């Protein structure tokens, strides 16, 4: 077997080899002898099947296995000649050539390896920034918002009719052809006029009613109404108005603090103020980090550390970006790429720079995280997804299963490592 290695750069090599037909035949004989001791063939005792019989029955399969074994051997020889550790090989080797000649197979395989670089000097390129501050006015504004969120509805004292924007407390029951229908009745229901919460035309007919009034309101259900038995039908609602209400903000006192800080010992307005102040500061810092610091830091790191990238990983990233871009295309645009290799290649070339930067950033973050002792466990990843799904009112188990099934957990983990690393080197960790 002839093997030579051509180094493309520090992360990629081409292994060039020639496998003679005689080598394949020899390997087939070896595999046939090994198989003869394991397979069962009618008319022969177990373990006593002659190799030539095995070759006759499974010749094509043995040839494929022999070629595969010799290619693996060629790769191993190439790695040895290039002084590359198997553990440093990334992804699967890429065949650049595999041609069967009359007496041999001519092969060229590109092998990509993990890049190496000196992870030094990164503290010198950190973006400058000031920690956001929180004013008393911001705290007061947020407390007023909380008081309004916890507001209670009370009857207005003035004697007047319903106006647009009022909150009304009503009883109602709906009828179609004189018969009540399921779900069409409620008592002391709070309805904000103008909210478009009810069927079109209902809220407008409540306007002008006064407390104690009763009225028949006629409306037509939309043709696309969710309940098919009601869709498009005329209905009459008997409505009684109990009172017109207004929203009254809660008092900024310890009682409100206890309601907001449920289950917390020593809850008071002073504690709530500090909590609000911390929350505002945290929100500002998070926005600064995500919108400015993180993009600037990634750009600075990518520009600082220049090293060869594994070609196969870059190609995979280009594939991912193309798939993401395809999700945004309409059918006409997608069809314009089908069978158009030149246009597809133009798109790949267009995305290569961004893909390379993404891959470079990933290797930089990985190297710096190891240097800084940053690590994220699988349990922390699951906990983060669990918390996020709960906040979005999703089923945590379904969300985690989705990420597992679509192999998205490694990306989530890398993102968490990245944020933890950047938080540390930027001095944002407490």
JOGISUL-V924105 format. One record per residue. RES is the residue in one small letter. PHI is phi in degrees with one decimal (NA if undefined). PSI is psi in degrees with one decimal (none if undefined). NEAR is the number of other C-alpha atoms within 10 Angstrom. Layout:
BEGIN
res=<RES | RES>
phi=<PHI | PHI>
psi=<PSI | PSI>
near=<NEAR | NEAR>
END
This chain:
BEGIN
res=<x | x | x | x | x | x | x | x | x | x | x | x | x | x | x | x | x | x | x | x | x | x | x | x | x | x | x | x | x | x | x | x | x | x | x | x | x | x | x | x | x | x | x | x | x | x | x | x | x | x | x | x | x | x | x | x | x | x | x | x | x | x | x | x | x | x | x | x | x | x | x | x | x | x | x | x | x | x | x | x | x | x | x | x | x | x | x | x | x | x | x | x | x | x | x | x | x | x | x | x | x | x | x | x | x | x | x | x | x | x | x | x | x | x | x | x | x | x | x | x | x | x | x | x | x | x | x | x | x | x | x | x | x | x | x | x | x | x | x | x | x | x | x | x | x | x | x | x | x | x | x | x | x | x | x | x | x | x | x | x | x | x | x | x | x | x | x | x | x | x | x | x | x | x | x | x | x | x | x | x | x | x | x | x | x | x | x | x | x | x | x | x | x | x | x | x | x | x | x | x | x | x | x | x | x | x | x | x | x | x | x | x | x | x | x | x | x | x | x | x | x | x | x | x | x | x | x | x | x | x | x | x | x | x | x | x | x | x | x | x | x | x | x | x | x | x | x | x | x | x | x | x | x | x | x | x | x | x | x | x | x | x | x | x | x | x | x | x | x | x | x | x | x | x | x | x | x | x | x | x | x | x | x | x | x | x | x | x | x | x | x | x | x | x | x | x | x | x | x | x | x | x | x | x | x | x | x | x | x | x | x | x | x | x | x | x | x | x | x | x | x | x | x | x | x | x | x | x | x | x | x | x | x | x | x | x | x | x | x | x | x | x | x | x | x | x | x | x | x | x | x | x | x | x | x | x | x | x | x | x | x | x | x | x | x | x | x | x | x | x | x | x | x | x | x | x | x | x | x | x | x | x | x | x | x | x | x | x | x | x | x | x | x | x | x | x | x | x | x | x | x | x | x | x | x | x | x | x | x | x | x | x | x | x | x | x | x | x | x | x | x | x | x | x | x | x | x | x | x | x>
phi=<NA | -98.2 | -136.2 | -130.0 | -123.5 | -112.5 | -82.9 | -80.1 | -164.2 | -69.6 | -118.4 | -140.0 | -133.3 | -110.9 | -96.6 | -110.0 | -145.9 | -132.1 | -107.1 | -74.3 | -58.4 | -63.0 | -66.9 | -64.9 | -61.6 | -62.4 | -66.7 | -61.0 | -60.8 | -63.2 | -66.7 | -65.1 | -64.0 | -65.8 | -69.5 | -61.2 | -87.0 | -117.0 | -81.2 | -112.8 | -132.7 | -56.7 | 97.1 | -125.9 | -70.4 | -57.6 | 83.4 | -120.4 | -75.7 | -62.0 | -55.3 | -67.3 | -71.4 | -60.2 | -64.5 | -67.7 | -79.6 | -130.1 | -57.3 | -65.3 | -64.2 | -64.7 | -64.6 | -62.9 | -65.0 | -65.0 | -62.3 | -61.7 | -64.8 | -72.4 | -64.2 | -60.2 | -62.4 | -62.7 | -61.9 | -60.6 | -64.3 | -65.0 | -62.9 | -64.4 | -65.1 | -84.7 | 58.6 | -107.9 | -76.0 | -56.4 | -66.1 | -91.2 | -76.1 | -109.7 | 66.0 | -92.6 | -58.8 | -107.7 | -77.1 | -94.3 | -156.2 | -153.4 | -118.4 | -88.4 | -90.4 | -64.8 | -118.4 | -162.5 | -114.4 | -97.7 | -130.2 | -131.6 | -128.5 | -93.4 | -119.6 | -107.2 | -127.7 | -65.1 | -72.4 | -124.9 | -159.8 | -83.2 | -83.4 | -128.7 | 82.3 | -71.5 | -71.9 | -84.0 | -115.6 | -67.0 | -67.6 | -78.7 | -161.9 | -112.4 | -66.0 | -60.0 | -107.9 | -123.0 | -87.8 | -62.8 | -63.7 | -64.7 | -64.7 | -62.7 | -61.8 | -67.0 | -64.8 | -64.0 | -64.2 | -62.3 | -60.9 | -73.1 | -63.1 | -94.8 | -63.5 | -114.0 | -94.9 | -131.0 | -66.9 | -73.3 | -86.8 | -77.1 | -96.2 | -152.9 | -87.3 | -65.5 | -120.7 | -60.4 | 99.5 | -71.7 | -104.2 | -114.3 | -110.6 | -130.2 | -103.9 | -152.8 | -145.5 | -100.4 | -134.0 | -124.0 | 54.0 | 81.4 | -109.6 | -67.3 | -121.9 | -63.3 | 82.1 | -100.9 | -132.7 | -158.2 | -121.1 | 47.0 | -90.9 | -84.0 | -123.7 | -86.9 | -74.1 | 99.8 | -83.2 | 58.9 | -77.9 | -103.1 | -58.2 | -53.5 | 100.0 | -69.8 | -63.3 | -61.6 | -80.3 | -78.3 | -58.8 | 100.3 | -73.5 | -118.6 | -55.1 | 94.3 | -69.7 | -124.0 | -154.5 | -95.7 | -114.9 | -104.7 | -141.4 | -118.3 | -66.9 | -61.1 | -61.9 | -100.4 | -60.1 | -61.5 | -93.7 | -60.5 | -72.9 | -108.7 | -55.0 | 77.0 | -94.6 | -78.9 | -141.9 | -121.1 | -109.5 | -88.5 | -120.1 | -123.3 | -95.5 | -82.8 | -163.2 | -99.4 | -116.5 | -132.8 | -86.0 | -116.6 | -61.1 | -68.6 | -71.6 | -80.9 | -137.4 | -63.8 | -63.6 | -64.5 | -60.3 | -66.3 | -69.3 | -74.6 | -97.5 | -58.4 | 79.6 | -95.0 | -70.4 | 57.7 | -65.8 | -151.8 | -64.6 | -63.3 | -65.0 | -63.2 | -60.4 | -65.1 | -64.2 | -64.4 | -61.5 | -64.8 | -64.6 | -64.0 | -62.3 | -65.2 | -63.4 | -63.2 | -66.3 | -62.8 | -65.6 | -60.9 | -63.4 | -71.9 | -86.0 | -124.7 | -64.1 | -62.2 | -60.5 | -65.7 | -68.2 | -61.3 | -61.5 | -64.7 | -66.9 | -62.6 | -72.2 | -77.0 | -99.2 | -106.8 | -151.6 | -67.5 | -108.5 | -65.4 | -58.6 | -66.7 | -70.7 | -62.6 | -62.3 | -63.4 | -67.7 | -62.0 | -56.7 | -63.1 | -69.6 | -66.1 | -61.7 | -64.8 | -68.0 | -63.7 | -63.8 | -93.2 | -82.9 | -83.0 | -61.2 | -63.4 | -67.4 | -60.8 | -64.0 | -68.2 | -93.0 | -64.3 | 75.2 | -102.2 | -62.0 | -66.0 | -69.1 | -63.3 | -65.3 | -61.5 | -66.5 | -62.8 | -64.1 | -65.3 | -91.6 | -62.1 | -62.7 | -63.7 | -63.1 | -63.0 | -64.5 | -64.7 | -65.1 | -60.3 | -60.7 | -62.6 | -67.9 | -65.0 | -60.5 | -60.7 | -67.2 | -69.1 | -62.5 | -64.4 | -65.7 | -91.0 | 71.1 | -92.1 | -147.7 | -127.8 | -85.0 | -61.7 | -65.5 | -65.0 | -63.2 | -62.2 | -64.1 | -64.7 | -66.5 | -62.3 | -64.8 | -63.2 | -66.7 | -65.0 | -65.4 | -93.8 | 56.1 | -112.6 | -76.6 | -56.1 | -65.3 | -67.0 | -64.5 | -63.5 | -62.9 | -60.7 | -64.5 | -66.9 | -63.4 | -101.2 | 53.3 | -98.3 | -61.9 | -59.5 | -67.9 | -64.0 | -62.0 | -62.5 | -63.0 | -68.8 | -62.4 | -59.2 | -65.5 | -67.3 | -64.1 | -63.7 | -60.4 | -70.4 | -73.7 | -85.4 | 78.0 | -92.0 | -72.8 | -98.0>
psi=<125.8 | 127.4 | 129.5 | 156.5 | 128.3 | 118.7 | 118.5 | -44.7 | -168.4 | -10.8 | -6.6 | 136.8 | 154.8 | 121.5 | 120.2 | 128.2 | 161.1 | 121.7 | 116.2 | 149.8 | -34.9 | -35.4 | -39.2 | -43.3 | -42.0 | -43.1 | -37.5 | -42.6 | -41.8 | -45.8 | -35.9 | -42.9 | -39.9 | -42.4 | -30.6 | -22.8 | -7.9 | -35.9 | 161.3 | 130.5 | 131.4 | 133.0 | -7.5 | 145.4 | 151.1 | 129.1 | 1.3 | 20.7 | 124.4 | 140.8 | -35.8 | -27.9 | -41.5 | -43.2 | -37.1 | -39.1 | -34.3 | 32.2 | -46.8 | -43.3 | -40.9 | -37.9 | -43.2 | -42.8 | -38.2 | -45.4 | -43.2 | -43.1 | -38.5 | -34.0 | -43.2 | -42.5 | -40.6 | -43.2 | -44.5 | -41.9 | -39.0 | -42.4 | -40.6 | -43.9 | -35.9 | -1.0 | 45.2 | 129.7 | 134.9 | -33.6 | -19.0 | -4.4 | 132.1 | 131.3 | -167.2 | 142.8 | 149.3 | 122.6 | 119.0 | -22.1 | 137.1 | 86.9 | 126.3 | 110.8 | -175.2 | -39.5 | 2.9 | 173.0 | 123.5 | 125.5 | 140.0 | 126.0 | 129.2 | 130.7 | 129.6 | 143.7 | 163.4 | 126.8 | 153.3 | 144.9 | 161.2 | 109.6 | 71.0 | 154.0 | 6.8 | -23.0 | -14.0 | -9.3 | 15.1 | 136.7 | 141.2 | 143.9 | 162.0 | 138.1 | 126.3 | 144.5 | 162.9 | 124.7 | 161.7 | -34.9 | -38.7 | -40.3 | -43.7 | -42.2 | -43.2 | -38.0 | -38.0 | -38.7 | -42.1 | -43.0 | -36.9 | -37.0 | -32.7 | 15.5 | 155.8 | 150.7 | 129.2 | 152.6 | 140.6 | 152.1 | -25.8 | 151.8 | 101.8 | 170.7 | 164.3 | 136.1 | 160.9 | 132.2 | -12.7 | 156.2 | 126.3 | 149.6 | 111.8 | 155.6 | 145.8 | 152.3 | 131.5 | 146.6 | 142.4 | 121.8 | 38.0 | -3.4 | 133.2 | 150.9 | 155.0 | 134.8 | 5.0 | 16.7 | 141.3 | 154.5 | 139.7 | 55.9 | 130.6 | 113.7 | 122.8 | 121.2 | 126.4 | -1.0 | -10.5 | 31.9 | -30.0 | 178.8 | 143.1 | 130.0 | -19.5 | -54.8 | -36.4 | -32.6 | -13.2 | -26.9 | 132.9 | -16.4 | 152.5 | 162.3 | 130.6 | -14.0 | 150.2 | 145.9 | 145.9 | 125.1 | 125.4 | 127.8 | 163.8 | 128.0 | 142.2 | 151.7 | -29.4 | 24.2 | 144.9 | -31.8 | 111.7 | -31.7 | -11.9 | -20.5 | 127.8 | 1.7 | 146.9 | 143.1 | 156.2 | 127.4 | 126.0 | 118.7 | 136.3 | 128.0 | 118.4 | -48.9 | 159.1 | 132.3 | 161.3 | 153.7 | 125.3 | 117.6 | 144.9 | 154.6 | 142.3 | 81.1 | -176.8 | -29.3 | -41.6 | -41.7 | -40.7 | -34.1 | -39.6 | -42.9 | 54.8 | 135.8 | -0.9 | 131.3 | 149.2 | 31.1 | 131.0 | 171.2 | -35.4 | -41.8 | -42.1 | -40.1 | -44.9 | -39.4 | -42.8 | -41.7 | -43.7 | -40.6 | -43.0 | -44.4 | -41.3 | -41.2 | -43.2 | -44.0 | -39.6 | -41.9 | -43.3 | -43.4 | -51.2 | -36.8 | -29.5 | -58.8 | -48.1 | -50.4 | -40.4 | -39.9 | -43.1 | -44.4 | -42.7 | -41.2 | -42.6 | -38.7 | -30.8 | -44.7 | 106.7 | 116.1 | 159.0 | 142.0 | 145.9 | 121.1 | -41.3 | -33.5 | -38.9 | -42.7 | -39.0 | -39.6 | -38.1 | -43.6 | -44.5 | -41.2 | -35.4 | -42.7 | -41.5 | -39.9 | -36.5 | -31.3 | -24.7 | -8.7 | 147.2 | 173.9 | -38.6 | -43.8 | -40.2 | -43.7 | -27.4 | -17.9 | -20.2 | 122.0 | 0.5 | 82.3 | -33.7 | -41.7 | -37.6 | -42.1 | -36.7 | -40.4 | -40.6 | -42.9 | -37.1 | -35.2 | -7.7 | -40.9 | -48.1 | -40.1 | -43.0 | -41.2 | -38.6 | -44.3 | -43.9 | -44.3 | -39.0 | -44.9 | -36.2 | -47.4 | -42.4 | -44.3 | -44.2 | -35.4 | -42.2 | -40.7 | -36.6 | -0.2 | 32.1 | 131.0 | 149.0 | 128.1 | 161.4 | -33.0 | -38.3 | -37.1 | -46.9 | -40.5 | -40.0 | -43.8 | -36.9 | -47.4 | -43.8 | -42.1 | -36.8 | -40.6 | -31.4 | 10.3 | 43.7 | 162.6 | 113.5 | -41.2 | -39.4 | -39.5 | -47.0 | -40.8 | -39.9 | -45.5 | -37.6 | -48.4 | -30.5 | 14.3 | 42.2 | -9.6 | -40.3 | -37.3 | -39.3 | -43.4 | -44.9 | -38.8 | -39.5 | -39.7 | -43.4 | -48.6 | -38.2 | -40.4 | -50.9 | -37.6 | -37.9 | -50.3 | -22.9 | -7.5 | 25.8 | -13.8 | 144.3 | none>
near=<12 | 12 | 16 | 16 | 20 | 13 | 14 | 13 | 14 | 15 | 20 | 21 | 22 | 24 | 26 | 20 | 23 | 21 | 21 | 17 | 16 | 11 | 15 | 22 | 15 | 12 | 19 | 23 | 19 | 15 | 18 | 23 | 19 | 14 | 19 | 21 | 15 | 12 | 13 | 15 | 16 | 7 | 7 | 10 | 11 | 13 | 15 | 14 | 21 | 15 | 19 | 14 | 13 | 21 | 20 | 11 | 12 | 13 | 15 | 12 | 12 | 23 | 19 | 13 | 16 | 21 | 20 | 13 | 14 | 17 | 19 | 12 | 13 | 23 | 23 | 16 | 19 | 24 | 18 | 13 | 13 | 16 | 9 | 14 | 11 | 11 | 8 | 12 | 18 | 17 | 14 | 11 | 16 | 14 | 13 | 13 | 14 | 13 | 12 | 14 | 12 | 8 | 11 | 15 | 18 | 16 | 20 | 20 | 21 | 23 | 25 | 25 | 24 | 17 | 19 | 14 | 12 | 9 | 13 | 11 | 11 | 14 | 10 | 7 | 12 | 17 | 14 | 8 | 11 | 7 | 10 | 14 | 12 | 16 | 11 | 10 | 9 | 13 | 20 | 15 | 11 | 16 | 19 | 16 | 13 | 18 | 20 | 15 | 13 | 17 | 15 | 13 | 16 | 13 | 16 | 12 | 10 | 7 | 9 | 12 | 15 | 22 | 17 | 14 | 13 | 18 | 23 | 28 | 20 | 22 | 18 | 20 | 18 | 22 | 17 | 14 | 10 | 9 | 10 | 15 | 15 | 9 | 8 | 13 | 16 | 13 | 13 | 14 | 15 | 16 | 20 | 19 | 21 | 16 | 12 | 13 | 11 | 12 | 12 | 13 | 14 | 19 | 19 | 15 | 16 | 25 | 17 | 12 | 19 | 19 | 18 | 10 | 15 | 17 | 15 | 15 | 18 | 15 | 18 | 16 | 17 | 15 | 12 | 10 | 13 | 10 | 10 | 10 | 9 | 17 | 14 | 14 | 15 | 14 | 20 | 21 | 20 | 15 | 20 | 22 | 21 | 19 | 23 | 27 | 20 | 18 | 16 | 15 | 16 | 16 | 14 | 15 | 13 | 16 | 14 | 19 | 23 | 18 | 13 | 17 | 17 | 10 | 9 | 11 | 8 | 11 | 18 | 18 | 19 | 12 | 15 | 21 | 17 | 12 | 14 | 19 | 20 | 15 | 14 | 19 | 17 | 15 | 12 | 15 | 18 | 15 | 12 | 16 | 20 | 12 | 11 | 13 | 21 | 18 | 12 | 17 | 18 | 21 | 13 | 16 | 20 | 20 | 12 | 14 | 17 | 10 | 15 | 18 | 22 | 25 | 19 | 19 | 19 | 20 | 16 | 14 | 20 | 24 | 16 | 13 | 17 | 15 | 11 | 11 | 12 | 14 | 10 | 10 | 11 | 9 | 9 | 8 | 11 | 13 | 11 | 11 | 15 | 10 | 9 | 10 | 10 | 10 | 13 | 15 | 12 | 11 | 15 | 17 | 13 | 12 | 16 | 18 | 13 | 15 | 22 | 21 | 18 | 17 | 20 | 24 | 20 | 16 | 17 | 21 | 22 | 17 | 16 | 18 | 18 | 11 | 12 | 11 | 9 | 15 | 17 | 14 | 11 | 12 | 9 | 13 | 18 | 19 | 14 | 16 | 19 | 19 | 13 | 14 | 17 | 13 | 10 | 10 | 9 | 13 | 11 | 19 | 12 | 12 | 17 | 19 | 12 | 13 | 16 | 12 | 10 | 8 | 11 | 12 | 19 | 13 | 11 | 16 | 18 | 17 | 16 | 18 | 19 | 24 | 14 | 18 | 23 | 22 | 16 | 15 | 14 | 18 | 9 | 13 | 10 | 5>
END
